[in-house]
């Protein structure tokens, strides 16, 4: 099953905070290039929320990574959305930040543009492929998420893994 997240569905969610609704709607409309919200730092407040769908979670993580700063605030936001199992495997935060800075994930920091394919949801799992471009370099990543069924983030979509797709076709961007 494929699911498109529409701007209307984002804005009509009454329980969704205004900052996150604006961030998600802007990200969907402007390819994650909403400077007004980015400048205001709305992405800094993003975190797991049962009202967010998997595409909104990926969009929030990408927006945070795009605006990462010297204090790694964007990476910290992305780590918030990592599932408990993912955090156990990649944490603590300092280790996670090192993985982002020094490996194939570094293109996610400060990227120039992004193309997100539709979210695919099956049962309690979802995945979304994204292509980012930074300074002419192209990276393709597959975000794998699951809906949490217990604990503090019960009902929240969280990222279990992000795979680098080395041989992905990037001609379509």
N, C-alpha and C positions, 0 to 999 in steps of 0.2 A: 504494500500500500504506500502510495506517495502522498505527502501532505504539503501543501503550499501554505505558508503563513502569510495572511493578508494584513494589510495595514489596518483595515476595519476591525479584524479580530483582535489585533493588538490594542487598538484604542478603546474598544468596547469593554475590555476586561476591567470591571470596576475595582477589583481588589489589587490590580497591578498599579504600582506607584507611578506617579506622573513622570518621574525621571526615567524609569525603566521603560515605560510606554513610549515616551518620546525618543529614547535611545533606540529602541527596537524599530519603531516606525521610521525613524530617520535612516537607520542602517538599511532597512529594506528598500527605501526610496532612493537613497543616494549612494548606494554601494559602500556603506560604512564611512561616508565622508562628511558627516554632519559637524561642521566646525563650531556651531553655536553650542551644542551640547558637549562637544569635546573640550572646548575652552572652559565651559562651566564646570567640567570635571564630573559630570553625571555618571560616567563609566566607573569612577572610583567607588561609588556606593553599590555597584552591582554585586549580587551574590545569589546563592540558591534560593529559589522561590517556587512553590508548587504551581503558581499561576503562569510560569514561563514554560513555553514549549521547547523542544530540542533545538529548533532553528534559532529561537531567541537566545538560548544559552550560548550557542556557537557565535552568534552575532555579538553578544556582550563580551565574550572572551576575545574575539578578534578586535573589537573596538578598543578594549583595554590594552591589548598587546601593541596595537598601532600607536597608542599614545603613551607607551611605557616611558618612564623617566629615570633619572639617575638613581632614585631610591627604589627602582623596580616596582613601583605601585601597580603598573599594568600586569606584570607577572604575578604579583600577589593576588590580583583579582582573578586571573586565570586559574591560579591554584585553588582559590575558594570554590570554583566550579568543578574541580577534580573530585571524582567519587572517593569515598573513604579508601577503597582498595587501591585506587590510583595514587592517592596521597601516601599510602603506606609504601608503595613501590618507588615513588619518585621524590618523596620528601626526605627531610624537611624542606621548607621553602627555599633556603639557601642552595640546597642541592638542585632543586627544581629550576631555580633561576640560572644556575650554571649550565644545566642541560639546554635551556633556551638560548642563552648567550653564545655557547661554544659549539653548537652542533647544527644539524640540518634544520632546526627550528628557528634559527636566527632571522630568516627572511620574514617571519611573522612580526618581528619588531620594526615598527615604523614603515610598514609597507606602503606603497604608492596606490595600489588598487587591488581589489579583490573581486572574484567571481565565485559565487556560491551556487552549487547545483541544488536541486530540490532535496528536501529532507526525505529520507526513506524510513518509515516506522514499521516495525514488525513486533507485535506483542509489547513487551516492556523494554524493547531496544530500539535504537535509532542510529542512523549514520548520515553524515553529510560530507560531501567532497567539496573542498574549496581550493581555488587557485589564487595565489597572491603574486604580485609583481613588486619588486623593490629594486630600484636602480638598474632596471633591465633584466635582472635575474628573476626566474620563475620558479615557484615552489608549489607543489600540489600535495595537499594533506587530506586525510580521511579522518574525520572526527567520529568516534564511536561513543555513544551515550547510552545510559540506562536510567530507567525511572526507579528511584530508590523506594524500597518497600518497608523500611524501618528506620529508627534512629531520628536524630534531629532534623534530617533532610527528607523525611518520609514524604513521598509524592513529588519530589523534585527530580527533574532531569539533570544528570551530572555526567561529566566526561570520564569515561573509563580509559580511553586511550586516544592518541592522535598518531596516526601512521603517516610516514613520509612515503609518497608514491614516486619512486625514482624513475620509473619507465612510463609515467602517465603522458598521455597525448596532450600537449599544450597548444596545439594549433588553433583551437576553438576560441581562445581568449583575444 
